[in-house]
Amino acid sequence: MMLDGTEDEEKFLAAGIAGLQQNSFYMHRALDSNNLRDALKYSAQMLSELRTSKLSPHKYYELYMRAFDQLRKLEMFFEEETRRGCSIIDLYELVQHAGNILPRLYLLCTVGSVYIKSKEAPAKDVLKDLVEMCRGIQNPVRGLFLRSYLSQVSKDKLPDIGSEYEGDADTVSDAVEFVLQNFTEMNKLWVRMQHQGPSREKEKREKERSELRDLVGKNLHVLSQIEGVDLDMYKDVVLPRVLEQVVNCKDEIAQFYLMDCIIQVFPDEYHLQTLDVLLGAYPQLQPSVDIKTVLSQLMERLSNYAASSAEVLPEFLQVEAFSKLSNAIGKVIEAQPDMATAGVVTLYSSLLTFTLHVHPDRLDYADQVLGACVKNLSGKGKIEDKKATKQIVALLSAPLEKYNDIMTALKLSNYPRVMEFLDIPTNKVMAAVIIQSIMKNGTRISTSDKVEALFELIKGLIKDSDVSPNEELDEDDFAEEQNSVARLIQMLYNEDPEEMFKIIDTVRKHILTGGPKRLPFTVPPLMFSSLKLVRQLQGHGQEENPFGDDSSASPKKIFQLLNQTIETLSGVLTPELALQLCLQCAEAANDCELEPVAYEFFTQAYILYEEEISDSRAQVTAIHLIIGTLQRMHVFGVENRDTLTHKATGYSAKLLKKPDQCRAVYACSHLFWVDDHDNMKDGERVLLCLKRALRIANAAQQMANAARGSTGSVMLFIEILNKYLYFFEKGNPQVTVAAIQGLIELIMNEMQSDTATPDPSADAFLATTMRYIQFQKQKGGTVGEKYEPIKV
């Protein structure tokens, strides 16, 4: 009877250890005095402690190991006795007179070990006798430990090839027969444990069996270590006998563990050559056995074997491993109609990994695996089970990891069909994996057809799902996803402008379905790819453009597409972003000498500024972008440029804050003085802007004085002074020494005023400006003469 109480079990263990130690003490005293009879008597009493049924396997093991240590010492004593002239045969007979069967068999195994060493009888005969005698113990726990002891003392004495106990020609067969017989009996004992005791203790029994499983599995390890077990013997004797025992025991725990043991302990080469036999056993196992795990481990072992050396690959082709494994998986799934989706996908994931290692050049095999997976998943709809979706991601990631090239995966017709089964969140994860693979490997996707196929694969990141368009998503995660799509768009390239235009058009078609949250991330990279193409065409020279204006890839056509895109998204993109894109397009049109196009984009930018941008900070940023872009434009005629410039200066003067007005107005001065363009140099209008800026700065001082009682900083005046110096140096005749001198004196007076607010940064800026003037004076030459009249 097995007792439940842990405390009671501890007491029984303590009592067993005490009895064992007491008898071992007397046994040692007898050994020291060479008293064989007393040694046998006390050793038998010591071993009687192992007859208990009151300990769990875990506690019984503690007792067994203490007895085992004592038996090793007893074995050494028996060896000395035989050297002193005691007959080993007599000793073998003598220990069989022990009163109880369990001590008798432990002693018999111990003497048997010495008997084999003495070589007075063939090892095979002694081993056969011992393995048969051990049948006398049918209690599962006691029997398993006894047979484990037999296996332990005999494993180095098997009549194997090259062993000192090697006998005649059939010697290896005898060794194999002994281990197989011991394995069979141990497995029967182990399985029998499941059927002892009340059903309510089933979980407890399964736990205890799990603790004892290695005792059974060690036999298979011993078999794998026998030198004489070559491929032929493994194929003809070992594997059939082991599988026969596994199948016939009809026990779920034993079948799963032993099939796993077979895969782990025997060489991969043997598995490959006996694939038919091994796979044939799987459908015969109990329906509840986790075959998918065992089969997956087998395929993993074979995949690693194939990856270890190219020289072994012909063996796989010779035995047609792919078709056998594929058929086996089909039969297993058919035999277990209730197998979970995760199990089905795991099997196909392992098979695909195997296929990619063994047949990397056979894409049809990989596609066949994906097709079989699709067939088995059909009718299940979107899969939301986390284990299953994780396995599908592993399945789809395998080709990417193997080939480091999404283009190869796109050749697999069933690849997108498998992705269709993923639920929305996992589809996004897989799309991100695909993009990461492209980024990592620098994959070049250079045709519109391939781009179309790719964007169909990653559509989970590009458009809202029909099921839940308003799905909740962390803002940072969403931004990361969309930035990865943006990087992908930048990587799409073809040197042929016609094909590149098709790629841009394909991308545009997909991203415009993305919804208002995605477009601010995905439209800019599309626009810049288009502008890159425009400049590529411009590089050919407009008059030498082989495509001509009628070509779909002409700059005019591209600008039309960009214009349509911006207009379509007028209510979606933020006005600030739309304005920036308009200005970028205008600058590209300027480089292409397309005045009407550039003017149209500027017009759109101005409309956005007037109608959409109301935030004062955003207006300041926008007006400086407009001024900076317009300053670089050289394509406009006098009338168009005047119109745009007048608008820009008007916007500048209408900004909310006076300092912002001042800075924008003096920035406008650059619109009237452009280097390298003599027709765009108007000194008077430059001076008008600077004077207007001075008036606004003065008004800002007065407003500060009225509101706060102090005139505030003179920073604006110093900034304007630097603009004066810039145009003075550039040769603007309207900017005179007298104007600069007057401005310096104004600044000095303001700084010394009682109402001035101390401003260290303004002081530092002015000091630097004065040093610059002094430096220019000391230069000598034309520059020195120019600056000489200025007094600092």
C-alpha positions in Angstrom: 0.0 0.0 0.0 1.2 3.5 -0.9 0.6 6.0 1.9 -0.3 9.6 1.2 1.1 11.3 4.2 4.5 12.9 3.5 5.4 12.8 7.2 4.7 9.0 7.4 6.8 8.5 4.3 9.7 10.3 5.8 9.4 8.1 8.9 9.4 4.9 6.8 12.4 6.2 4.9 14.3 7.1 8.1 13.5 3.6 9.5 14.6 1.9 6.3 17.9 3.9 6.2 18.5 3.1 9.9 18.0 -0.6 9.3 20.2 -0.6 6.2 23.0 1.3 8.0 22.8 -1.1 11.0 23.1 -4.2 8.8 25.7 -2.7 6.6 27.8 -2.0 9.7 27.7 -5.7 10.7 28.3 -6.7 7.0 31.5 -4.6 7.0 32.6 -6.1 10.3 32.2 -9.5 8.7 34.0 -8.5 5.5 36.9 -7.2 7.6 37.2 -10.5 9.4 36.7 -12.4 6.1 33.6 -14.1 7.4 31.7 -14.9 4.2 28.7 -16.5 5.9 28.0 -13.5 8.2 28.7 -11.1 5.3 26.0 -12.9 3.2 23.6 -13.0 6.2 23.9 -9.3 7.0 23.9 -8.2 3.4 20.7 -10.1 2.8 19.1 -8.4 5.9 20.4 -5.1 4.6 18.8 -5.7 1.2 15.5 -6.7 2.9 14.9 -3.0 3.5 14.3 -2.7 -0.2 11.2 -4.9 0.1 9.2 -2.0 1.4 6.0 -0.9 -0.4 5.6 2.2 1.7 7.8 4.6 -0.2 7.2 6.7 -3.3 9.6 6.1 -6.2 11.5 9.2 -5.3 12.1 8.1 -1.7 12.7 4.5 -2.7 15.5 5.8 -5.0 17.2 7.3 -1.9 17.2 4.0 -0.1 18.2 2.1 -3.3 21.3 4.3 -3.8 22.5 3.7 -0.2 22.1 -0.1 -0.8 23.9 0.2 -4.2 26.9 1.8 -2.6 27.2 -1.1 -0.1 26.7 -3.7 -2.9 29.7 -2.3 -4.8 31.9 -2.9 -1.7 30.4 -6.4 -1.4 31.3 -7.1 -5.1 34.9 -6.1 -4.4 34.9 -8.6 -1.4 33.6 -11.4 -3.7 36.4 -10.6 -6.1 39.0 -10.9 -3.3 37.4 -14.2 -2.2 37.8 -15.7 -5.6 41.4 -14.6 -5.8 41.9 -16.4 -2.4 40.7 -19.6 -3.9 36.9 -19.5 -3.2 35.0 -21.1 -6.1 32.9 -18.5 -7.9 30.5 -21.3 -9.0 30.0 -22.3 -5.3 29.5 -18.7 -4.4 26.9 -18.3 -7.2 25.1 -21.3 -5.7 25.5 -20.1 -2.1 23.8 -16.7 -2.5 20.7 -18.5 -3.9 20.0 -19.8 -0.4 19.0 -16.3 0.8 15.5 -16.5 2.4 13.8 -13.7 0.6 13.7 -13.4 -3.2 14.6 -9.7 -3.5 17.8 -9.9 -1.4 18.6 -13.2 -3.2 18.4 -11.6 -6.7 20.4 -8.5 -5.7 23.1 -10.8 -4.3 22.9 -13.0 -7.4 23.4 -10.1 -9.8 26.4 -8.9 -7.7 28.0 -12.4 -7.7 27.0 -12.7 -11.4 29.1 -9.6 -12.2 32.1 -11.3 -10.6 31.3 -14.6 -12.3 31.4 -12.9 -15.7 34.7 -11.2 -14.8 36.2 -14.5 -13.8 35.4 -15.9 -17.4 34.8 -19.3 -15.9 31.5 -19.4 -17.8 30.4 -17.6 -21.1 29.0 -14.1 -20.3 26.0 -14.8 -22.4 25.0 -17.8 -20.2 25.3 -15.9 -16.9 23.4 -12.9 -18.3 20.7 -15.1 -19.7 20.3 -16.8 -16.3 20.2 -13.4 -14.4 17.6 -11.8 -16.7 15.4 -14.9 -16.4 15.7 -15.1 -12.6 14.7 -11.4 -12.2 11.3 -12.3 -13.4 10.7 -13.4 -9.8 10.0 -9.8 -8.8 6.7 -8.6 -10.3 6.2 -5.6 -8.0 6.6 -2.6 -10.4 8.8 -0.4 -8.3 11.0 -3.1 -6.8 11.2 -4.9 -10.1 12.3 -1.8 -12.0 15.1 -1.0 -9.5 16.3 -4.6 -9.4 16.5 -4.7 -13.2 18.1 -1.3 -13.3 20.8 -2.7 -11.0 21.2 -5.7 -13.3 21.6 -3.3 -16.3 24.1 -1.2 -14.3 26.4 -4.0 -13.2 26.3 -5.8 -16.6 26.7 -2.9 -19.1 30.5 -3.1 -19.2 30.5 -6.9 -19.4 28.3 -7.4 -22.4 29.8 -9.8 -25.0 30.3 -7.1 -27.6 32.7 -6.8 -30.5 36.1 -5.8 -29.1 35.0 -6.6 -25.5 37.2 -8.9 -23.4 34.0 -11.0 -22.9 33.5 -11.5 -26.6 32.7 -15.1 -27.4 31.8 -16.8 -30.7 30.3 -15.3 -33.8 26.8 -14.8 -32.3 28.1 -12.9 -29.3 26.6 -9.5 -30.3 23.2 -11.1 -30.8 23.4 -12.5 -27.3 24.3 -9.0 -25.9 21.4 -7.4 -27.8 19.0 -10.2 -26.8 19.9 -9.7 -23.1 19.3 -5.9 -23.2 16.1 -6.3 -25.2 14.8 -8.8 -22.8 15.6 -6.7 -19.8 14.0 -3.6 -21.6 10.8 -5.6 -22.4 10.4 -6.8 -18.8 11.1 -3.3 -17.4 8.6 -1.7 -19.7 5.9 -4.2 -18.7 6.5 -3.4 -15.0 6.5 0.3 -15.8 3.2 0.1 -17.7 1.7 -2.1 -15.0 2.1 0.8 -12.5 -0.7 2.7 -14.3 -3.2 0.1 -13.5 -2.5 -0.3 -9.7 -4.5 1.6 -7.1 -7.7 3.6 -7.3 -8.6 5.7 -10.3 -8.7 8.9 -8.2 -4.9 8.6 -7.8 -4.3 8.5 -11.5 -2.4 11.8 -11.5 -0.2 10.7 -8.7 0.6 7.5 -10.4 1.5 9.3 -13.7 3.8 11.6 -11.7 5.5 8.5 -10.1 5.8 6.9 -13.5 7.4 10.0 -14.9 10.0 9.8 -12.1 10.9 6.2 -13.1 10.9 6.5 -16.9 14.7 7.0 -17.2 15.2 3.5 -15.7 13.5 2.1 -18.7 15.0 4.4 -21.2 18.6 3.6 -20.1 18.2 0.2 -21.8 17.9 1.9 -25.2 20.9 3.9 -24.4 22.9 0.8 -23.6 21.7 -0.7 -26.9 22.9 2.3 -28.8 26.4 1.9 -27.2 26.9 -1.7 -28.3 29.6 -1.6 -30.9 28.3 -4.6 -32.8 24.9 -3.0 -33.4 25.5 -1.9 -37.0 22.8 -0.6 -39.4 21.8 -4.1 -40.5 21.3 -5.4 -37.0 19.5 -2.2 -36.0 17.2 -2.6 -39.0 16.6 -6.3 -38.7 16.6 -6.9 -34.9 16.8 -3.9 -32.6 14.2 -1.5 -34.1 11.5 -4.1 -34.9 11.8 -5.6 -31.4 11.7 -2.2 -29.7 8.8 -0.9 -31.8 6.9 -4.1 -31.2 7.1 -3.6 -27.5 6.2 0.1 -27.8 3.1 -0.5 -30.0 1.9 -3.6 -28.0 2.1 -1.9 -24.6 -0.8 0.4 -25.6 0.2 2.9 -23.0 0.1 6.6 -23.8 3.0 7.7 -21.5 5.2 4.8 -22.4 4.7 5.2 -26.2 5.4 8.9 -26.2 8.5 8.6 -24.0 10.0 5.5 -25.8 9.5 6.9 -29.3 11.3 10.0 -28.1 14.1 7.9 -26.7 14.5 6.0 -30.0 14.9 9.3 -31.8 17.3 10.7 -29.3 19.7 7.8 -28.6 20.2 6.1 -32.0 22.3 7.7 -34.8 20.6 10.0 -37.4 21.9 7.8 -40.2 20.0 4.8 -38.8 16.8 6.8 -38.6 17.2 7.8 -42.2 17.8 4.2 -43.4 14.8 2.9 -41.4 12.4 5.7 -42.0 9.7 3.4 -43.4 9.7 1.2 -40.3 9.8 4.1 -37.9 7.1 6.1 -39.6 5.0 3.0 -40.0 4.7 2.7 -36.2 3.2 6.2 -35.7 -0.3 5.5 -36.9 -0.4 2.4 -34.6 0.2 4.4 -31.5 -2.7 5.4 -29.1 -4.8 8.3 -30.4 -3.9 10.3 -27.3 -0.1 10.1 -27.8 1.4 13.5 -28.8 2.7 12.2 -32.1 3.2 15.7 -33.5 6.0 16.4 -31.0 7.8 13.1 -31.6 7.5 13.4 -35.3 8.6 17.0 -35.2 11.7 16.0 -33.2 12.5 13.3 -35.7 12.3 15.9 -38.5 14.4 18.3 -36.5 17.1 15.6 -36.0 17.1 14.8 -39.7 17.2 18.5 -40.6 20.3 19.1 -38.4 21.9 15.9 -39.9 21.3 17.3 -43.4 22.7 20.7 -42.4 25.8 19.1 -40.8 27.4 18.1 -44.2 26.5 18.3 -47.9 27.9 14.8 -48.3 24.9 13.2 -46.6 22.3 14.8 -48.8 22.4 12.0 -51.5 21.3 9.6 -48.7 18.1 11.6 -48.3 17.4 11.5 -52.0 18.1 7.8 -52.1 15.5 6.9 -49.5 13.0 9.5 -50.7 12.8 11.0 -47.2 10.6 14.0 -48.2 7.8 11.9 -49.7 7.9 9.4 -46.8 7.7 12.1 -44.2 5.0 14.0 -46.1 2.9 10.8 -46.4 3.4 10.0 -42.7 2.2 13.4 -41.6 -0.9 13.0 -43.8 -1.7 9.6 -42.2 -1.1 10.9 -38.7 -3.4 13.9 -39.2 -6.0 11.6 -40.8 -5.7 9.1 -37.9 -6.3 12.0 -35.4 -9.1 14.1 -36.8 -9.4 15.9 -33.4 -5.7 17.1 -33.5 -5.5 20.7 -32.5 -4.7 23.3 -35.2 -1.4 24.1 -33.5 -0.4 20.4 -33.8 -1.2 20.3 -37.6 0.8 23.5 -38.2 3.7 22.3 -36.0 4.0 19.2 -38.2 4.1 21.1 -41.4 6.5 23.7 -40.0 8.9 20.9 -39.1 8.5 19.3 -42.5 9.1 22.7 -44.2 12.3 23.2 -42.2 13.4 19.7 -43.2 12.6 20.4 -46.8 14.5 23.6 -46.9 17.6 21.9 -45.4 17.5 18.8 -47.6 16.1 20.2 -50.8 16.9 23.9 -50.8 16.7 24.0 -54.6 13.2 22.4 -54.8 10.8 25.2 -54.3 8.0 22.9 -55.5 8.5 20.8 -52.4 8.3 23.8 -50.1 5.2 25.0 -51.9 3.8 21.5 -51.7 4.2 21.6 -47.9 2.5 24.9 -47.7 -0.3 23.7 -49.9 -0.9 20.6 -47.7 -1.1 22.9 -44.7 -3.6 25.1 -46.5 -5.7 22.0 -47.3 -5.8 20.9 -43.7 -6.6 24.4 -42.4 -9.3 25.1 -44.9 -12.7 25.7 -43.4 -11.3 26.9 -40.1 -11.5 30.6 -40.9 -9.2 33.1 -39.2 -7.1 31.2 -36.6 -7.0 33.0 -33.3 -5.4 30.3 -31.1 -2.1 31.8 -29.9 -0.1 28.5 -30.2 -1.4 27.9 -33.7 -0.7 31.4 -34.9 2.8 31.3 -33.4 3.4 28.1 -35.4 2.1 29.7 -38.6 4.5 32.6 -38.1 7.3 30.0 -37.7 6.2 28.2 -40.8 6.1 31.4 -42.9 9.4 32.6 -41.4 11.3 29.5 -42.4 11.7 30.3 -46.1 12.8 33.9 -45.2 15.5 32.6 -42.9 16.7 30.0 -45.3 16.8 32.1 -48.5 17.3 35.5 -46.9 15.2 36.7 -49.8 11.5 37.6 -49.9 11.6 37.2 -53.7 12.1 33.5 -53.3 9.1 33.3 -50.9 7.0 35.2 -53.4 7.5 32.4 -55.9 5.7 30.0 -53.5 2.1 30.3 -54.7 0.7 28.9 -51.4 2.7 31.4 -49.2 0.0 34.1 -49.3 -2.8 31.5 -48.9 -1.3 30.4 -45.6 -1.1 34.1 -44.4 -4.8 34.4 -45.1 -5.5 32.2 -42.0 -3.8 34.5 -39.6 -5.9 36.8 -37.4 -5.4 40.5 -37.8 -2.8 41.1 -35.0 -0.7 38.1 -36.1 -1.0 39.0 -39.8 0.6 42.3 -38.8 3.4 40.5 -36.9 4.1 38.4 -40.0 4.1 41.4 -42.3 6.6 43.1 -39.9 8.8 40.0 -40.1 8.7 40.1 -43.9 9.7 43.8 -43.9 12.5 43.2 -41.4 13.9 40.4 -43.6 13.9 42.8 -46.6 15.7 45.4 -44.5 18.2 43.0 -43.0 19.2 41.5 -46.3 18.9 44.6 -48.5 16.6 42.8 -50.9 16.0 44.6 -54.1 12.4 44.5 -55.3 12.5 45.9 -58.8 9.4 45.1 -60.7 5.8 46.3 -60.3 4.5 42.7 -60.3 6.7 41.7 -57.4 5.8 44.9 -55.5 2.1 44.1 -56.1 2.6 40.5 -54.7 4.6 41.9 -51.7 2.1 44.6 -50.8 -0.7 41.9 -50.9 1.4 40.0 -48.4 1.8 42.9 -46.0 -1.6 44.5 -46.5 -2.2 44.0 -42.8 0.1 46.9 -42.1 -1.1 49.0 -45.1 -4.9 49.1 -44.7 -7.5 48.9 -42.0 -9.1 45.5 -41.7 -12.7 45.2 -42.8 -13.6 43.4 -39.6 -12.4 46.0 -37.0 -11.4 49.2 -38.7 -11.2 51.0 -35.4 -9.0 48.5 -33.6 -7.2 49.8 -30.6 -3.4 50.0 -31.0 -0.6 51.5 -29.0 0.5 54.8 -30.7 4.2 53.9 -30.4 3.7 50.4 -31.9 1.6 51.9 -34.7 4.2 54.5 -35.5 6.9 51.8 -35.5 4.8 49.6 -37.9 4.2 52.5 -40.3 7.8 53.7 -40.2 8.8 50.2 -41.3 6.4 50.4 -44.3 7.9 53.9 -45.1 11.4 52.4 -45.1 10.3 49.6 -47.4 8.8 52.1 -49.9 12.2 53.9 -50.0 13.9 50.5 -50.9 11.8 49.9 -54.0 13.9 50.8 -57.0 14.5 50.1 -60.7 17.0 51.9 -62.9 14.5 51.8 -65.8 12.3 54.9 -65.3 9.3 53.2 -67.0 9.3 50.3 -64.6 10.0 52.6 -61.6 7.0 54.7 -62.5 4.9 51.5 -62.6 6.3 50.6 -59.1 5.3 54.1 -57.8 1.8 53.8 -59.3 1.4 50.3 -57.7 2.5 51.6 -54.3 0.3 54.6 -54.6 -2.7 52.4 -55.3 -2.1 50.3 -52.1 -1.2 53.1 -49.7 -4.2 55.3 -50.6 -6.4 52.6 -49.0 -4.6 53.1 -45.7 -6.9 55.4 -43.9 -6.2 58.8 -42.3 -3.8 57.5 -39.6 -1.5 55.7 -41.9 -1.2 58.2 -44.8 1.0 60.8 -43.0 3.6 58.0 -42.6 3.4 56.4 -46.0 2.7 59.3 -48.5 5.9 61.2 -47.9 8.2 58.3 -48.8 6.1 57.7 -51.9 6.4 61.4 -52.8 10.2 61.4 -52.3 10.6 58.2 -54.4 8.7 60.0 -57.2 10.8 63.1 -56.9 13.9 60.9 -57.0 12.6 59.5 -60.3 12.0 63.1 -61.6 15.6 64.0 -60.8 16.8 60.8 -62.4 15.0 61.8 -65.6 16.3 65.3 -65.3 19.8 63.8 -65.1 19.4 62.5 -68.7 18.8 66.1 -69.8 15.4 67.2 -70.8 16.1 67.5 -74.5 17.8 64.1 -74.5 15.1 62.4 -72.5 14.6 59.1 -74.4 11.0 58.8 -73.1 9.6 62.1 -74.2 6.6 63.9 -72.7 4.2 61.3 -74.0 6.0 58.6 -72.0 4.3 57.5 -68.7 7.6 58.2 -67.0 8.0 61.9 -68.1 8.4 64.5 -65.3 5.1 66.1 -66.3 3.2 62.9 -65.8 4.9 62.2 -62.5 4.0 65.7 -61.3 0.4 65.2 -62.3 0.3 62.0 -60.3 1.8 63.9 -57.3 -0.6 66.7 -57.6 -3.5 64.3 -57.7 -2.2 62.5 -54.6 -1.9 65.7 -52.6 -5.4 66.9 -53.7 -6.9 63.5 -52.8 -5.4 63.7 -49.4 -6.2 67.3 -48.7 -8.5 66.4 -45.8 -6.3 63.6 -44.5 -2.7 64.8 -44.3 -1.9 67.5 -41.7 -1.8 70.9 -43.5 1.8 71.3 -42.4 2.9 68.0 -44.0 0.9 68.8 -47.2 2.5 72.2 -47.4 6.0 70.7 -47.1 5.2 68.2 -49.8 4.0 70.9 -52.1 7.2 72.9 -51.6 9.3 69.8 -52.3 7.4 69.2 -55.5 7.8 72.9 -56.5 11.5 72.7 -56.0 11.8 69.6 -58.1 9.7 71.2 -60.9 12.1 74.2 -60.7 15.0 71.8 -61.4 13.1 70.5 -64.4 12.4 74.0 -65.7 8.6 73.4 -65.5 7.4 76.9 -64.5 3.6 76.2 -64.7 4.0 73.1 -62.5 6.2 74.9 -59.9 3.7 77.8 -59.8 0.8 75.4 -59.3 2.5 73.7 -56.3 3.3 77.1 -54.8 -0.3 78.1 -55.2 -1.4 75.0 -53.4 1.1 75.7 -50.6 -0.2 79.3 -50.2 -3.9 78.1 -50.1 -3.0 75.6 -47.4 -1.2 78.4 -45.5 -4.2 80.7 -45.7 -7.0 78.3 -45.2 -5.7 75.4 -43.1 -2.8 76.6 -40.9 -4.1 78.7 -38.0 -1.7 77.9 -35.2 0.8 80.7 -34.8 3.9 78.5 -34.3 2.9 76.4 -37.3 2.5 79.6 -39.3 6.0 80.8 -38.4 7.5 77.4 -39.4 5.5 77.4 -42.7 6.4 81.0 -43.7 10.1 80.3 -43.3 9.8 77.1 -45.4 8.0 79.1 -48.1 10.7 81.9 -48.0 13.5 79.4 -48.1 12.0 77.4 -51.0 11.0 80.5 -53.0 14.5 81.9 -52.6 16.0 78.9 -54.4 13.5 79.1 -57.3 15.0 80.4 -60.6 12.4 79.1 -63.0 9.8 81.9 -62.5 9.4 84.8 -64.8 9.3 88.4 -63.4 5.5 88.5 -63.1 5.0 85.1 -61.3 8.0 85.7 -59.0 6.7 89.1 -58.0 3.3 87.7 -57.2 4.7 84.9 -55.0 7.2 87.2 -53.3 4.6 89.8 -52.6 2.4 87.2 -51.0 5.3 85.8 -48.9 6.2 89.3 -47.6 2.5 90.0 -46.9 2.2 86.7 -44.9 5.3 87.6 -42.9 4.0 91.0 -41.8 0.7 89.5 -40.6 2.2 87.0 -38.1 0.8 87.3 -34.6 3.9 88.1 -32.6 6.0 91.1 -33.4 9.4 89.2 -33.1 8.1 86.5 -35.5 7.0 89.3 -37.9 10.4 90.9 -37.7 12.3 87.7 -38.4 10.0 86.7 -41.3 10.3 90.1 -42.9 14.1 90.3 -42.7 14.2 86.7 -44.1 12.1 88.0 -47.1 15.1 90.3 -48.0 16.8 87.2 -49.4 14.0 86.9 -52.0 15.3 90.1 -53.7 19.0 89.2 -53.7 19.9 85.8 -55.1 23.6 85.0 -55.8 24.6 84.0 -59.4 21.3 85.5 -60.7 21.8 89.1 -61.7 18.2 89.5 -62.7 17.2 88.6 -59.2 19.1 91.4 -57.4 17.0 94.4 -56.2 19.0 96.4 -53.6 16.2 98.8 -53.0 13.6 96.1 -52.1 16.2 94.4 -49.9 16.6 97.7 -48.0 12.9 98.2 -47.8 12.6 94.8 -46.1 15.4 95.5 -43.6 13.9 98.9 -42.8 10.5 97.4 -42.3 12.0 94.8 -40.0 13.7 97.6 -38.0 10.3 99.4 -37.6 8.7 96.1 -36.4 11.6 95.6 -34.0 11.2 99.1 -32.7 7.4 98.6 -32.3 8.1 95.4 -30.4 10.4 97.4 -28.0 7.7 99.9 -27.4 5.0 97.3 -26.8 7.3 95.6 -24.3 7.9 98.9 -22.5 4.2 99.7 -22.4 3.3 96.2 -21.1 6.1 95.4 -18.7 7.9 98.7 -18.1 11.1 97.5 -19.8 12.1 97.6 -23.5 13.2 93.9 -23.5 16.1 92.5 -25.4 17.9 94.1 -28.3 18.4 90.7 -29.9 16.2 91.6 -32.9 18.3 94.6 -33.7 21.5 92.6 -33.6 20.0 90.0 -35.9 19.0 92.8 -38.4 22.5 94.2 -38.1 23.9 90.9 -39.2 21.6 91.0 -42.2 22.9 94.5 -43.1 26.4 93.2 -42.9 25.5 90.2 -45.1 24.1 92.4 -47.9 26.9 95.0 -47.4 29.5 92.3 -48.0 27.5 90.9 -51.0 27.8 94.3 -52.7 24.3 95.7 -52.3 24.8 99.5 -53.0 21.7 100.4 -51.0 23.3 99.1 -47.8 25.7 101.9 -46.8 28.3 102.3 -44.1 26.2 105.1 -42.6 23.2 102.8 -42.3 25.3 100.2 -40.5 26.9 102.8 -38.3 23.6 104.2 -37.3 22.2 100.7 -36.4 25.3 100.0 -34.3 24.8 103.2 -32.4 21.1 102.5 -31.9 21.9 99.1 -30.4 24.5 100.6 -28.1 22.1 103.3 -26.9 19.3 100.7 -26.3 21.6 98.5 -24.3 22.7 101.4 -22.1 19.1 102.6 -21.6 17.7 102.4 -18.0 14.7 100.4 -19.3 16.8 97.7 -21.1 16.5 94.1 -19.9 19.8 92.4 -19.3 20.3 89.6 -21.9 23.6 87.6 -21.7 22.9 85.9 -25.1 22.3 89.3 -26.8 25.5 90.6 -25.3 27.5 87.6 -26.5 25.9 87.9 -30.0 26.8 91.6 -30.3 30.4 90.9 -29.1 30.8 88.3 -31.7 29.4 90.6 -34.4 31.8 93.3 -33.4 34.7 90.9 -33.5 33.7 89.9 -37.0 33.7 93.5 -38.2 37.1 94.0 -36.6 38.4 90.8 -38.2 37.1 91.9 -41.7 38.9 95.3 -41.2 42.2 93.5 -40.5 42.0 91.4 -43.6 43.2 94.2 -45.7 42.6 94.4 -49.5 39.2 95.2 -50.9 37.3 93.7 -47.9 39.4 95.6 -45.4 38.8 98.9 -47.3 35.1 98.3 -47.4 34.9 97.7 -43.6 37.4 100.4 -42.6 34.9 103.3 -42.3 32.7 101.3 -39.8 33.6 102.4 -36.2 33.1 99.8 -33.5 
